[in-house]
């Protein structure tokens, strides 16, 4: 059976690592190991590791992933308020030295508003992206510069700073950043990153393809089976109505200044509570179970939607947390068909 890793090199598929807050402590580490191994078996390029105030440190989780797999790349969420850019570069260089493995960095400009407030970060939305550009460029320069680096920016300054151990050039990290807002897209261009969106239904991009000059991707969950009715049975069982989750979603919406959160909430409202628009489904997002839309249906239906994203220029796909190995196998089938269509 063909594996996704045999796909063209310009398609990148990432799964997502479980969060410590969602599992008992005595199960969490084994769940991380299992999901990482399933993802590698399915041929994923890497695995997203979240960061926020409520979960364990993503760098420590990433070391577990590297230790448990042969080639899967952690996609580490990086928030400037947590670490100095030198510390991020040091982590990347250290992992490269110890494991000879490449990492990816998911550069996070914002986050939950209460998390930022607790850290006394009141930086406005667009200025957070300006800071993120400077932060990321400093990380890249530290990892690439053969000589000690001096940098005099608006947010960060260093003098004669050298990265030791140095990072091998072929292990330079891939970089992703949110591209849902104009500030996010501008940041992606400035730092040479892939701009990732929480997408609308793919038909919305038929006349507005991905911006040229930067890599683009989408964050989307997938539930696919041989027949559509079976897929929807699985989806409805996995994401039942949750009144508490719906209230939490509405509260989060009131305090969020995130463009992607507002865009997805608007899309959910337009679709109608619990309603479907073909395979495109916002119900898990409305119930505060995940932060991405889902595509649900038979393999051909879902593959057709993924192929439309591909044709619009979106070549990086970040999946939701897989509940088991079999779900990733169903997803792999979708991408095999999508590649043929696109």
BELCOR-V648645 format. One record per residue. N is the residue number from 1. PHI is phi in whole degrees, -180 to 180 (NA if undefined). PSI is psi in degrees with one decimal (none if undefined). Layout:
N;PHI;PSI
N;PHI;PSI
This chain:
1;NA;132.5
2;-66;146.6
3;-111;157.5
4;-62;-27.2
5;-64;-12.8
6;-87;4.5
7;-72;164.8
8;-56;148.8
9;-66;-18.2
10;-86;3.0
11;-104;122.9
12;-116;128.8
13;-121;124.7
14;-119;137.7
15;-91;-170.7
16;-133;139.6
17;-79;144.2
18;-60;156.6
19;-103;141.3
20;-62;-29.2
21;-72;-13.6
22;-98;-2.5
23;-136;152.4
24;-62;148.5
25;-56;-41.1
26;-73;-8.9
27;-107;-17.2
28;-63;-51.2
29;-60;-42.9
30;-66;-34.2
31;-66;-40.2
32;-60;-47.5
33;-60;-45.6
34;-63;-48.7
35;-64;-38.9
36;-62;-44.1
37;-69;-39.4
38;-60;-42.2
39;-64;-41.8
40;-66;-42.2
41;-61;-35.5
42;-76;-7.5
43;89;17.0
44;-65;146.6
45;-66;-43.0
46;-161;-169.4
47;-144;125.6
48;-71;132.6
49;-118;114.0
50;-68;161.7
51;-139;136.0
52;-169;178.1
53;-66;-18.0
54;-98;-1.4
55;-129;167.7
56;-68;163.3
57;-63;130.1
58;-69;-25.8
59;-71;-37.9
60;-68;-39.6
61;-63;-39.5
62;-64;-34.4
63;-67;-37.3
64;-61;-42.5
65;-64;-46.2
66;-62;-39.7
67;-70;-23.3
68;-101;-5.1
69;-132;170.6
70;-101;-28.7
71;-147;-9.6
72;-62;133.3
73;-100;119.3
74;-61;133.6
75;-102;95.3
76;-87;122.7
77;-71;129.4
78;-125;119.1
79;-113;121.3
80;-55;-29.5
81;-72;-13.1
82;-89;-36.7
83;-141;143.2
84;-66;146.2
85;-56;-31.2
86;-62;-38.9
87;-65;-37.9
88;-65;-48.1
89;-60;-39.3
90;-63;-40.4
91;-62;-47.6
92;-61;-46.9
93;-65;-37.5
94;-68;-43.4
95;-64;-39.1
96;-62;-40.6
97;-67;-44.0
98;-81;-37.2
99;-114;-11.5
100;51;46.9
101;-127;147.5
102;-88;140.4
103;-107;163.2
104;-118;150.6
105;-120;127.3
106;-103;100.2
107;-79;121.4
108;-109;116.9
109;-83;-35.5
110;-117;-127.4
111;140;-169.9
112;-67;133.6
113;-60;-39.4
114;-66;-33.7
115;-62;-45.9
116;-66;-40.5
117;-63;-39.0
118;-63;-27.2
119;-97;9.3
120;59;37.0
121;-104;103.7
122;-109;22.1
123;-63;130.0
124;-62;158.8
125;-50;-58.9
126;-68;-32.7
127;-69;-28.5
128;-63;-35.2
129;-72;-34.8
130;-62;-43.4
131;-64;-40.0
132;-64;-37.3
133;-61;-50.5
134;-62;-42.2
135;-59;-48.2
136;-70;-40.8
137;-63;-36.0
138;-66;-41.7
139;-60;-48.1
140;-62;-44.0
141;-65;-39.0
142;-63;-37.2
143;-78;-20.5
144;-103;-26.1
145;-72;126.1
146;-77;-19.9
147;-115;163.8
148;-53;139.9
149;-108;135.4
150;-116;139.6
151;-146;127.5
152;-126;90.7
153;-112;-175.0
154;-73;-35.7
155;-108;-27.0
156;-136;143.2
157;-138;133.8
158;-137;158.0
159;-137;120.3
160;51;48.0
161;-97;128.5
162;-123;141.5
163;-91;117.2
164;-134;126.7
165;-72;151.7
166;-72;157.0
167;-97;130.1
168;-59;139.2
169;-57;-37.0
170;-72;-9.2
171;-101;10.0
172;-55;132.4
173;-70;144.1
174;-74;151.4
175;-130;131.6
176;-121;153.1
177;-152;152.2
178;-63;133.5
179;-119;26.7
180;-79;-22.7
181;-113;160.3
182;-57;-38.2
183;-65;-37.9
184;-67;-42.1
185;-64;-41.2
186;-63;-38.5
187;-65;-41.6
188;-60;-42.5
189;-64;-42.4
190;-67;-33.8
191;-105;1.1
192;69;38.2
193;-102;162.6
194;-81;125.8
195;-89;121.7
196;-109;133.0
197;-114;154.4
198;-92;103.4
199;-82;156.8
200;-77;174.3
201;-54;142.8
202;-59;-26.3
203;-62;-22.8
204;-67;-16.6
205;-104;5.4
206;-62;-39.0
207;-101;-4.8
208;-133;76.2
209;-66;171.7
210;-58;144.3
211;-58;142.0
212;-78;154.2
213;92;-7.3
214;-138;152.8
215;-72;147.7
216;-135;148.6
217;-148;174.4
218;-135;153.0
219;-108;117.5
220;-153;139.5
221;-89;154.8
222;-136;130.8
223;-130;110.4
224;-133;143.7
225;-141;177.6
226;-64;-32.5
227;-126;148.4
228;-64;-40.0
229;-61;-39.5
230;-65;-41.1
231;-62;-42.8
232;-70;-33.0
233;-61;-44.4
234;-63;-45.0
235;-63;-44.8
236;-70;-32.3
237;-72;-35.8
238;-76;-32.5
239;-127;70.8
240;-73;166.1
241;-61;139.5
242;-140;102.6
243;-61;-40.0
244;-62;-40.2
245;-65;-37.3
246;-65;-38.5
247;-67;-42.8
248;-62;-38.8
249;-62;-45.2
250;-66;-38.0
251;-66;-42.2
252;-64;-37.3
253;-64;-35.5
254;-68;-32.2
255;-103;-4.8
256;-85;140.6
257;-110;17.2
258;-77;129.3
259;-65;-42.3
260;-66;-35.6
261;-65;-43.3
262;-67;-40.4
263;-64;-43.9
264;-67;-39.5
265;-63;-39.5
266;-65;-40.2
267;-65;-40.0
268;-65;-41.5
269;-65;-39.2
270;-67;-34.6
271;-73;-29.4
272;96;142.0
273;-57;121.3
274;73;1.3
275;-82;164.8
276;-119;147.9
277;-122;82.8
278;64;-135.5
279;-74;-16.8
280;-76;126.4
281;-140;125.6
282;-105;-0.3
283;-57;-44.0
284;-60;-37.4
285;-67;-41.9
286;-64;-27.4
287;-97;12.3
288;61;33.0
289;-96;-20.8
290;-161;168.9
291;-116;37.0
292;-150;155.6
293;-71;161.7
294;-116;151.0
295;-112;122.6
296;-128;135.2
297;159;-167.1
298;-77;168.6
299;-54;-44.6
300;-66;-41.4
301;-61;-50.3
302;-69;-39.3
303;-61;-37.3
304;-62;-38.3
305;-69;-43.3
306;-63;-39.6
307;-62;-35.6
308;-66;-41.1
309;-60;-43.6
310;-61;-44.8
311;-66;-27.6
312;-81;-3.6
313;107;6.7
314;-92;114.5
315;-117;-5.1
316;-116;132.2
317;-129;125.3
318;-110;116.7
319;-86;166.1
320;-77;175.5
321;-65;122.2
322;-76;134.1
323;-77;-20.5
324;-165;171.6
325;-63;-38.5
326;-62;-34.6
327;-64;-37.7
328;-68;-31.7
329;-67;-40.8
330;-61;-41.1
331;-65;-40.1
332;-58;-41.1
333;-61;-39.4
334;-59;-46.8
335;-71;-30.4
336;-61;-45.7
337;-70;-37.7
338;-63;-40.6
339;-61;-41.4
340;-65;-38.2
341;-73;-38.0
342;-81;none
